[in-house]
Structure formats: structure tokens, C-alpha cells
Amino acid sequence: MEPVRIQKVIADTGYCSRRHAEALIEQGRVKVNGHPARIGMKINPVKDIITIDGEQLYYQRRKRHLYLMMNKPRGYLTSMSDDRGRKCVTELLPETEVRVFPIGRLDRNTEGLLLFTSDGDFANDLAHPSRQVNKCYRITVKGPIQEEQLVKLCEGVVIDGRKTAPAQARVLVREAERSVLELVIHEGRNRQVRKMCEAVGLEVARLKRTSIGPLRLGMLKPGAVRELTPEELRAIRMAVKRS
């Protein structure tokens, strides 16, 4: 077998994305035949022994990659595991012949569309900051929404010392006790939607992601998981390519 760059080998096993593999190598957590790995080094994935944090990584010739969609319920962490025993999204995944991991994350109390894959390159492309794939959220807030607040969300607000990119926002329900708005952004900063709402004085009661690019949550029930259709996979690949 031809030598392959180590970060690609790790990503191909489904352990993590290529970018995450590079971070593990930089942290000194990856070894090849007992010696510290270097980013870009080429190895024979069949003969060489790779360990991550002392645990051997077993390479198998690539099987068909999986691309899954979940309707994440509230109360679950977007994590593979949690040392405090909190519920993680992996508990909701069906058994698969290849290891899958989440693309990006939704915070514990956010629900909605979350993607999983075994394809590290695809995950890296979709999550890369340079990609401008739209993500749509439905937000329920306490009280009425003022037009000025809506304008600020669209124009961008400063969170964590940096202004957000222009967004699209529209009110779906406007009542005295509660309001519902739809917000479309293409960035993926930490807790961005909640922080944007907080910056304009809106108190979030419920937050749900309903779409990523052409992918729609549709009628998928909370906690349910399904595989992307070939048409959906082609559509999201095209959206990433155009962004």
C-alpha cells in the first residue's frame, strides 16, 4: 500500500476530522510505532501502529462513509462522551459499522438539526469558517420583538469583541407574552444565536435549528436519526462548493 499522510489516515478511520487529527498530533498525543508523530509524515496504515493517548487505532480499508441527520432534543450535549455523566447525542445514534462524529455542535439546551458523518474531509469542509453555508434557526423569545431589535440582528451585533456578519431575520409570531422569529446566519461561532439575541435585549425561551444549507429538518421527530438521501448529499456538497 502506498504511504499516506498520518492525519488523513486518522480521518479515514472516522476517529475525527483531519483538522482535529492535526491538533492531536501537535499536542503530542499521537504516536507511530511508539514514536511521536509529525504533521504531514507518511505512514503505511496497514503495517504501522498508530496510538492516540496510548490506545491503538485500528485501520481498515475505507468502508462506505455515513452521513446522518438527527433532530437533537434539548438536554443533550453535542459530545462523544461526558465525564460528568450527562446525556450525550451519541446515546441516540443507531449502531453503525463505521464510527461517526458530529459536524459542529448545538449547545445543551438547543434542539434541531445536527449532522453526523464518518467522512473527516466532508466535516472539515462544511465546518470551515471560510464556508458561508446558511443555517436557519427558529427562536422563541419572551415578550414582543421591537423593529429596532430586528434591524440590529440583521445588520450585525458585537459579541465577544467582534461584530457578527449580516444576517436575515423575520418575525413569525409577535405577541405580548412571546414572539417567534426566524434567523439565518452563515457563521458558526460559540453560542452565537443566543449571544446575538442577548446583545439586542431578547430573552431566549427556545432555540431550534431547522436547516443547514439545503438540508431541512422536516418531520423528523426529536431524538430520531436518519441517513441523508443521495439527493440531499449532492445538494449539501454543492452548497459547500459554491460558498
Secondary structure, DSSP 8 states (H G I E B T S, - for coil): ---EEHHHHHHHTTSS-HHHHHHHHHTT-EEETTEE--TT-EE-TTTS-EEETTEEE---------EEEEEE-TT-BSSS--TT---BGGGGS---SS--EEES---TT-EEEEEEES-HHHHHHHH-TT----EEEEEEEES---HHHHHHHHH--EETTEE----EEEEEEE-SSEEEEEEEE----TTHHHHHHHHTT--EEEEEEEEETTEE-TT--TT-EEE--HHHHHHHHHHHHH-
